[in-house]
Amino acid sequence: MKQTILILTLTFLINNIVNAQSCVIAKSFTGHKEAILGIAQSPNGKYILSGSDDNLAFLWNESGKIIDTITVHLKSVNDVVFSPDNKRFITGGSEGTFVIWNIDGTEVKTVTADKVYIKTVVYSNDGKFILSGGGDNTAKLWTADGTLIRTLKGHKCTIYQASFSPNNKSIILASCDNTASIWNINGKRSMTLKRHKSGVSAASFSPDGKNILTASFDKTAVIWNLNGKPSIILKGHSGEINQAEFSSDGKYILTGSEDGTAKLWNIKGKLIKTFEEKFETQYTAATFSRDGQFAIVSSKDNNIDFWYLPK
């Protein structure tokens, strides 16, 4: 009996320690003066890249030191991404250009990519292609050096996110026309996902390529099967969802919302954890760390906070 009580007590204490840890910010990066619109971590985990409404992008080291400041954008830096080989990164701005950089901060090329503004930019998983989208309602496929291959037309509103499938053979686009669309790499649309009641802000494939995740200004996120049928609806945010992504192992989903919070869900749609206190904010950027230990979330003070993920 005493042994049973001891085991239960230890279990209770361990659970409390784990839960307490998941409520703690491990570290915080300070530097931006306006809302952070994009956060990325390099595949090797050595760098953080952030873009902001202050027209700047910062390249940070693991300790939170700014090692490069990108000042070329005339308007907000809406998205940032690293190349899969860690050798380059891209910043995309509201003036309609994205800039390819070497990791040492030297500029490779400035690409005029959108007639209105760049909202999303991403590398293919093999690093051979770049995909951009934005305010002229199109997405564009480029070589890794910024040469245009083709333009994907069909949406009636801004492209908020563009993503590649794990095998790089398909592309998914999220648009403020309330839909997401799937295309093959040759530019043919194969499917349109219709379920959201407002603009679709995020869309991506699961790491195994068997599911699709979308999120919307209607405050919900949806997991779809590859036949285009919604299987799970994630409800819990009180504000528009800006970002959503799968963890690298496909077991969890992280969403960021204008209610000021980021939420961690399991793949079955159960809410696991809410990061940050609730408050209305312009934008909440959120992503998983490469090592799976942290949710990296922008704060109301325009910091980048590393929250412990529950064990």
Phi, psi and chi 1 to 4 in degrees:
 res  aa     phi    psi   chi1   chi2   chi3   chi4
   1 MET       -  -45.5 -178.0   66.3  179.7      -
   2 LYS   -63.3  -38.3  -70.1 -178.1  178.8  180.0
   3 GLN   -64.8  -39.3 -173.6  177.3   12.7      -
   4 THR   -63.9  -43.5  -59.0      -      -      -
   5 ILE   -62.8  -40.4  -66.6  173.6      -      -
   6 LEU   -63.5  -43.1  177.8   60.0      -      -
   7 ILE   -63.6  -44.0  -68.2  172.3      -      -
   8 LEU   -63.5  -39.4  -69.5  172.7      -      -
   9 THR   -64.7  -44.9  -58.9      -      -      -
  10 LEU   -63.2  -41.5  -73.1  173.0      -      -
  11 THR   -60.7  -43.6  -59.0      -      -      -
  12 PHE   -61.8  -44.5  175.5   78.1      -      -
  13 LEU   -65.5  -42.2  -69.9  173.0      -      -
  14 ILE   -63.1  -44.0  -69.7  170.8      -      -
  15 ASN   -61.9  -39.5  -73.7  -23.4      -      -
  16 ASN   -65.7  -39.5  -82.9  -10.0      -      -
  17 ILE   -63.9  -44.6  -69.3  170.9      -      -
  18 VAL   -62.9  -45.9  169.9      -      -      -
  19 ASN   -64.9  -38.2  -71.9  -26.7      -      -
  20 ALA   -65.7  -41.1      -      -      -      -
  21 GLN   -61.6  -38.6 -174.3 -172.4   49.8      -
  22 SER   -70.5  -10.8   67.1      -      -      -
  23 CYS   -96.1    3.4  -64.1      -      -      -
  24 VAL  -107.0  139.3  172.2      -      -      -
  25 ILE   -83.9  121.4  -63.1  174.9      -      -
  26 ALA   -73.1  -40.5      -      -      -      -
  27 LYS  -160.4  161.0   53.4 -174.8  174.9 -179.8
  28 SER  -141.3  132.4 -173.2      -      -      -
  29 PHE  -101.8  131.0  -65.5   -0.2      -      -
  30 THR  -120.2  133.3  -58.4      -      -      -
  31 GLY   177.7  -36.9      -      -      -      -
  32 HIS   -74.9  150.0  -76.9  -66.4      -      -
  33 LYS  -104.6  -12.6  -57.2  -59.4 -177.9 -176.7
  34 GLU  -131.6  178.4  -59.7  -70.1  -18.1      -
  35 ALA   -56.1  137.9      -      -      -      -
  36 ILE   -86.4  126.0  -64.0  170.9      -      -
  37 LEU  -104.9  -17.2  -53.8  176.9      -      -
  38 GLY  -153.4  138.8      -      -      -      -
  39 ILE  -134.0  134.6  -58.1  171.4      -      -
  40 ALA  -140.3  148.7      -      -      -      -
  41 GLN  -115.9  138.6 -173.1  176.6   35.5      -
  42 SER   -63.5  150.5   59.9      -      -      -
  43 PRO   -55.7  -31.9  -29.4   37.3      -      -
  44 ASN   -85.0   -0.3   61.0   11.6      -      -
  45 GLY    77.8    3.9      -      -      -      -
  46 LYS   -84.3  -20.2  -68.2 -176.3  177.5 -179.2
  47 TYR  -133.0  152.4  -56.6  102.0      -      -
  48 ILE  -119.9  139.9  -63.5  -69.6      -      -
  49 LEU  -123.6  134.9 -173.0   61.2      -      -
  50 SER  -135.3  145.3   58.6      -      -      -
  51 GLY  -124.3  148.1      -      -      -      -
  52 SER  -142.2  164.0  169.8      -      -      -
  53 ASP   -69.6   -6.8 -141.2    8.1      -      -
  54 ASP   -85.5   10.7   59.2   15.2      -      -
  55 ASN    73.6    9.7  -57.1   -3.9      -      -
  56 LEU  -114.4  153.3  -60.1  175.8      -      -
  57 ALA  -122.6  140.3      -      -      -      -
  58 PHE  -116.8  137.5  -69.6  150.3      -      -
  59 LEU  -103.6  121.0 -177.5   67.3      -      -
  60 TRP  -112.1  151.6  -45.1   71.1      -      -
  61 ASN   -90.0 -179.8   65.0   16.1      -      -
  62 GLU   -62.5  -23.2  -65.4  174.4  -78.4      -
  63 SER   -89.7   -2.5  -58.7      -      -      -
  64 GLY    92.1   14.2      -      -      -      -
  65 LYS   -88.7  132.6  179.6 -178.4  178.4 -178.7
  66 ILE   -76.5  115.7  -61.9  171.9      -      -
  67 ILE  -103.0  -10.6   56.4  178.2      -      -
  68 ASP  -156.2  137.9 -162.7    6.4      -      -
  69 THR  -116.7  122.4  -60.4      -      -      -
  70 ILE   -93.9  117.1  -54.1  -59.3      -      -
  71 THR  -118.3    9.4   61.1      -      -      -
  72 VAL   -79.2  -19.0  -60.1      -      -      -
  73 HIS   -78.8  136.8  -69.7  -75.3      -      -
  74 LEU   -84.9  -19.0  -56.4  176.7      -      -
  75 LYS  -134.0 -166.6  -63.0 -179.3 -179.8 -179.9
  76 SER   -58.9  146.5   61.2      -      -      -
  77 VAL   -94.4  106.5 -179.1      -      -      -
  78 ASN   -89.5  -24.0  -64.3  -34.6      -      -
  79 ASP  -152.3  152.3 -156.5    8.6      -      -
  80 VAL  -142.9  150.0  -67.2      -      -      -
  81 VAL  -158.4  147.5   64.3      -      -      -
  82 PHE   -99.5  150.7  -73.5   96.0      -      -
  83 SER   -73.7  152.6   63.1      -      -      -
  84 PRO   -59.8  -25.6  -26.2   36.4      -      -
  85 ASP   -92.3    6.8   62.8    4.4      -      -
  86 ASN    69.1    6.7  -57.6  -71.5      -      -
  87 LYS   -91.5  -18.1  -66.6 -179.5  178.9 -180.0
  88 ARG  -140.0  165.7  -71.1 -179.7  173.9 -178.7
  89 PHE  -145.6  164.0   62.3   87.3      -      -
  90 ILE  -129.1  141.6  -61.2  175.0      -      -
  91 THR  -120.8  135.4   57.2      -      -      -
  92 GLY  -119.0  132.9      -      -      -      -
  93 GLY  -123.2  165.6      -      -      -      -
  94 SER   -73.4   -8.2  -83.3      -      -      -
  95 GLU   -82.0   -2.0   74.9  -75.4  -10.1      -
  96 GLY    99.7    8.0      -      -      -      -
  97 THR  -117.7  153.8   67.0      -      -      -
  98 PHE  -121.0  148.9   67.9   79.0      -      -
  99 VAL  -120.2  129.3 -175.8      -      -      -
 100 ILE   -93.4  130.1  -54.2  170.4      -      -
 101 TRP  -124.8  147.0  -53.9   85.3      -      -
 102 ASN   -75.0  156.4  -72.1  -43.1      -      -
 103 ILE   -63.0  -20.3 -160.8   67.3      -      -
 104 ASP   -83.6    2.8   64.0    3.4      -      -
 105 GLY    93.4    1.0      -      -      -      -
 106 THR   -81.7  139.2   57.1      -      -      -
 107 GLU   -78.1  133.6 -177.7  178.4  -26.7      -
 108 VAL   -92.4  -49.7  176.3      -      -      -
 109 LYS  -166.3  142.2 -172.9  175.4 -176.5  178.2
 110 THR  -103.1  126.1  -64.8      -      -      -
 111 VAL  -115.4  121.6  178.9      -      -      -
 112 THR   -79.8  109.7  -59.5      -      -      -
 113 ALA  -118.7  -14.2      -      -      -      -
 114 ASP  -149.4  141.2 -164.3  -77.8      -      -
 115 LYS   -73.7  -18.1  -63.6  176.5 -178.4  177.7
 116 VAL  -114.9  -69.5 -174.9      -      -      -
 117 TYR  -160.9  155.2   55.9   85.0      -      -
 118 ILE   -88.0  128.4  -68.3  -69.5      -      -
 119 LYS  -109.9  -31.2 -175.0   60.1 -179.7  174.7
 120 THR  -142.3  143.1  178.5      -      -      -
 121 VAL  -149.6  137.6   62.9      -      -      -
 122 VAL  -154.0  148.7   63.8      -      -      -
 123 TYR   -89.1  150.2  -83.9   98.8      -      -
 124 SER   -67.9  160.9   58.9      -      -      -
 125 ASN   -66.7  -22.5  -61.7  -66.3      -      -
 126 ASP   -94.7   -1.2   58.1   10.0      -      -
 127 GLY    77.8    6.0      -      -      -      -
 128 LYS   -83.6  -22.0  -65.8 -179.3  179.1  179.9
 129 PHE  -132.0  159.8  -57.3  103.2      -      -
 130 ILE  -124.5  140.3  -64.7  167.6      -      -
 131 LEU  -123.3  130.1 -171.1   60.0      -      -
 132 SER  -128.2  159.4   68.4      -      -      -
 133 GLY  -157.8  159.7      -      -      -      -
 134 GLY  -178.5 -145.9      -      -      -      -
 135 GLY   -75.0  -11.3      -      -      -      -
 136 ASP   -89.2   11.8   67.3    5.5      -      -
 137 ASN    72.9   12.4  -51.9  -18.6      -      -
 138 THR  -120.4  160.4   70.9      -      -      -
 139 ALA  -113.7  150.7      -      -      -      -
 140 LYS  -131.6  137.6  -62.9  178.4  178.5   69.7
 141 LEU  -101.8  129.9 -175.7   67.7      -      -
 142 TRP  -126.6  158.6  -47.8   80.2      -      -
 143 THR   -70.8  168.8   66.2      -      -      -
 144 ALA   -64.4  -17.9      -      -      -      -
 145 ASP   -99.0    6.7  -70.0  -36.7      -      -
 146 GLY    89.9   26.2      -      -      -      -
 147 THR   -97.5  128.3  -60.8      -      -      -
 148 LEU   -67.8  131.6 -178.8   62.8      -      -
 149 ILE  -101.2  -52.4  -60.2  172.6      -      -
 150 ARG  -159.7  161.3   64.3 -179.3   52.2   90.3
 151 THR  -114.3  132.8  -59.9      -      -      -
 152 LEU   -99.9  111.6  -52.2 -178.4      -      -
 153 LYS  -113.2  147.5  -61.2  179.8 -180.0  179.5
 154 GLY   154.5  -27.4      -      -      -      -
 155 HIS   -80.3  154.7  -78.6  -73.3      -      -
 156 LYS  -103.6    4.9  -60.6  176.8 -178.9  179.3
 157 CYS  -152.4  174.8 -164.3      -      -      -
 158 THR   -49.2  139.1  -63.5      -      -      -
 159 ILE   -86.8  111.9  -54.0  -61.3      -      -
 160 TYR   -87.5  -32.0  -87.9   87.5      -      -
 161 GLN  -149.2  143.6 -173.2  177.0   15.3      -
 162 ALA  -129.8  135.6      -      -      -      -
 163 SER  -141.8  152.8  -55.9      -      -      -
 164 PHE   -96.1  151.7  -71.5   91.6      -      -
 165 SER   -72.3  161.6   62.4      -      -      -
 166 PRO   -55.7  -34.0  -27.8   36.0      -      -
 167 ASN   -90.8    4.1   63.8    7.0      -      -
 168 ASN    65.9   12.9  -57.6  -55.8      -      -
 169 LYS   -92.2  -15.0  -67.2 -178.0  178.2 -179.8
 170 SER  -129.8  158.3  -62.4      -      -      -
 171 ILE  -130.2  140.8  -69.5  166.8      -      -
 172 ILE  -121.7  138.3 -172.6  166.1      -      -
 173 LEU  -121.4  138.3  -53.7  179.2      -      -
 174 ALA  -109.9  132.1      -      -      -      -
 175 SER  -131.4  154.5  172.7      -      -      -
 176 CYS   -77.6    6.2   67.3      -      -      -
 177 ASP   -84.9   15.9   63.4   11.7      -      -
 178 ASN    79.5    7.3  -60.0    4.6      -      -
 179 THR  -127.5  162.0   70.2      -      -      -
 180 ALA  -120.9  152.4      -      -      -      -
 181 SER  -134.5  149.6   59.3      -      -      -
 182 ILE  -114.8  135.3  -60.0  173.8      -      -
 183 TRP  -131.0  152.8  -51.6   66.2      -      -
 184 ASN   -85.3  167.5   65.4   28.3      -      -
 185 ILE   -64.2  -18.3 -162.7   69.0      -      -
 186 ASN   -86.2    0.6  -64.8  -40.2      -      -
 187 GLY    95.7   14.0      -      -      -      -
 188 LYS   -99.3  127.4 -177.9  179.1  179.6 -179.7
 189 ARG   -75.5  131.3 -172.4 -163.4  -66.4 -130.8
 190 SER  -110.5  -20.1   60.2      -      -      -
 191 MET  -162.4  147.3 -171.8 -178.1  -58.6      -
 192 THR  -122.8  129.0  -60.9      -      -      -
 193 LEU   -97.5  118.4  -55.9  179.1      -      -
 194 LYS  -124.2  115.5  -61.8  179.6  179.6  179.9
 195 ARG  -161.8  -33.1 -164.4  -89.0  170.9 -162.4
 196 HIS   -71.3  148.9  -71.2  -68.8      -      -
 197 LYS   -97.1   -0.6  -61.8  177.5 -178.9  179.1
 198 SER  -147.6 -175.3 -171.6      -      -      -
 199 GLY   -56.8  143.6      -      -      -      -
 200 VAL   -92.8  118.4 -178.7      -      -      -
 201 SER   -95.5  -19.8   55.5      -      -      -
 202 ALA  -148.6  146.3      -      -      -      -
 203 ALA  -158.0  131.5      -      -      -      -
 204 SER  -158.0  161.7   59.9      -      -      -
 205 PHE   -89.9  151.7  -68.8   91.5      -      -
 206 SER   -69.4  158.4   60.1      -      -      -
 207 PRO   -58.0  -29.6  -27.3   36.4      -      -
 208 ASP   -89.0   -1.8   62.3    7.3      -      -
 209 GLY    75.3    9.6      -      -      -      -
 210 LYS   -97.0  -11.5  -65.4 -179.1  179.3 -179.8
 211 ASN  -137.8  166.1  -69.1  -73.5      -      -
 212 ILE  -128.5  142.3  -65.5  165.5      -      -
 213 LEU  -118.6  130.3  173.1   66.3      -      -
 214 THR  -127.1  155.3   60.9      -      -      -
 215 ALA  -139.1  159.0      -      -      -      -
 216 SER  -146.1  163.3  169.8      -      -      -
 217 PHE   -69.7   -7.4  -57.7  140.9      -      -
 218 ASP   -81.6    8.7   66.3   11.4      -      -
 219 LYS    78.1   11.0  -52.9  175.4 -173.8  178.8
 220 THR  -121.9  159.8   70.3      -      -      -
 221 ALA  -123.2  151.2      -      -      -      -
 222 VAL  -132.4  135.7  178.4      -      -      -
 223 ILE   -99.4  127.5  -58.6  173.5      -      -
 224 TRP  -115.5  152.4  -51.1   72.0      -      -
 225 ASN   -87.8  174.6   61.1   32.7      -      -
 226 LEU   -73.7   -8.4  -66.3 -176.3      -      -
 227 ASN   -85.9    0.0  -66.8  -36.8      -      -
 228 GLY    85.4   18.9      -      -      -      -
 229 LYS  -105.3  129.9  -64.9 -177.6  178.7 -179.8
 230 PRO   -68.8  133.2   21.9  -29.8      -      -
 231 SER  -110.2  -34.0   56.5      -      -      -
 232 ILE  -140.9  134.9  -63.5  173.7      -      -
 233 ILE  -109.4  126.6  -46.8  -62.2      -      -
 234 LEU   -98.2  114.1  -52.0 -178.8      -      -
 235 LYS  -122.4  138.0  -63.8 -179.1  179.2 -179.6
 236 GLY   166.2  -24.8      -      -      -      -
 237 HIS   -76.3  146.9  -79.0  -68.8      -      -
 238 SER  -102.3   -0.2   60.4      -      -      -
 239 GLY  -133.3  173.0      -      -      -      -
 240 GLU   -58.4  138.7  -62.7  178.5   -7.7      -
 241 ILE   -88.2  124.3  -61.3  178.4      -      -
 242 ASN   -91.2  -39.3  -56.7  128.9      -      -
 243 GLN  -138.5  151.6  -66.2 -173.2  -13.0      -
 244 ALA  -156.9  140.5      -      -      -      -
 245 GLU  -155.4  156.1   67.4  175.1   60.7      -
 246 PHE   -81.6  150.2  -73.7   99.9      -      -
 247 SER   -70.1  163.7   60.0      -      -      -
 248 SER   -63.5  -25.6   58.6      -      -      -
 249 ASP   -93.4   -1.1   59.4    9.7      -      -
 250 GLY    76.2    6.2      -      -      -      -
 251 LYS   -88.5  -18.5  -66.2 -178.8  179.0  179.8
 252 TYR  -135.0  163.6  -61.4   97.9      -      -
 253 ILE  -131.4  139.6  -70.9  168.5      -      -
 254 LEU  -119.0  129.4 -174.0   64.8      -      -
 255 THR  -121.8  145.3   55.2      -      -      -
 256 GLY  -123.3  138.0      -      -      -      -
 257 SER  -135.0  160.7  166.8      -      -      -
 258 GLU   -73.3   -1.8  -70.7 -173.0    9.9      -
 259 ASP   -79.0    3.4   62.9   15.8      -      -
 260 GLY    87.2    1.7      -      -      -      -
 261 THR  -114.8  157.6   72.0      -      -      -
 262 ALA  -115.7  141.8      -      -      -      -
 263 LYS  -124.3  139.9  -68.2 -177.1 -177.6  -69.4
 264 LEU  -104.6  127.5  180.0   70.8      -      -
 265 TRP  -123.6  151.6  -44.4   76.0      -      -
 266 ASN   -86.4  172.6   67.1   18.7      -      -
 267 ILE   -67.6  -13.8 -163.4   63.8      -      -
 268 LYS   -91.3    1.2  -65.0 -178.6  179.4 -179.9
 269 GLY    92.6    8.8      -      -      -      -
 270 LYS   -84.7  132.2  179.5 -178.3  177.9 -178.5
 271 LEU   -72.7  123.6  179.3   60.9      -      -
 272 ILE   -97.8  -43.5  -55.9  -61.3      -      -
 273 LYS  -158.5  144.6 -168.7   69.1 -171.2  174.8
 274 THR  -113.0  128.5  -62.3      -      -      -
 275 PHE  -104.2  132.4  -57.0   99.0      -      -
 276 GLU    84.8  153.2 -167.2   56.1  -87.9      -
 277 GLU   -78.7  155.1  -64.0  178.9   -0.3      -
 278 LYS   -75.3  132.5  -72.4 -169.1  174.5 -176.5
 279 PHE  -163.6  153.9   54.7   85.7      -      -
 280 GLU   -76.7  135.7  -66.0  -58.5  -44.2      -
 281 THR  -145.9  162.2 -173.3      -      -      -
 282 GLN   -67.9  -37.3  177.9 -174.5  -11.5      -
 283 TYR  -163.0  144.0 -156.7   90.1      -      -
 284 THR  -125.5  109.7  -61.6      -      -      -
 285 ALA   -88.4  138.9      -      -      -      -
 286 ALA  -151.2  139.5      -      -      -      -
 287 THR  -153.1  158.6 -171.9      -      -      -
 288 PHE   -81.2  143.8  -72.3  101.2      -      -
 289 SER   -71.3  155.3   64.6      -      -      -
 290 ARG   -63.7  -30.6  -66.7  -73.2 -177.3  168.3
 291 ASP   -86.6   -0.4   59.8   11.5      -      -
 292 GLY    74.7   12.6      -      -      -      -
 293 GLN   -92.2  -25.1  -66.6 -172.5   46.9      -
 294 PHE  -131.9  152.3  -54.7  104.5      -      -
 295 ALA   -97.7  121.6      -      -      -      -
 296 ILE   -98.0  114.1  -52.2  175.0      -      -
 297 VAL  -132.1  135.7 -177.1      -      -      -
 298 SER   -74.3  150.2   64.1      -      -      -
 299 SER  -113.1  171.2   75.2      -      -      -
 300 LYS   -65.5  -20.2   62.7 -179.2  178.4 -179.0
 301 ASP   -93.0   10.9  -58.4  -44.5      -      -
 302 ASN    66.0   28.9  -52.8  -42.1      -      -
 303 ASN   -95.2  167.1  -64.6  -25.3      -      -
 304 ILE  -110.1  111.0  -59.4  173.2      -      -
 305 ASP  -103.4  136.0  -64.7  -27.2      -      -
 306 PHE  -102.3  105.1  -71.2   68.0      -      -
 307 TRP   -94.6  134.6  -66.9   84.1      -      -
 308 TYR   -62.0  133.9  -76.4  110.2      -      -
 309 LEU   -82.2  145.9  -69.0  171.7      -      -
 310 PRO   -58.5  141.6  -23.3   33.5      -      -
 311 LYS   -75.2      -  -58.9  -66.8 -175.1  179.1
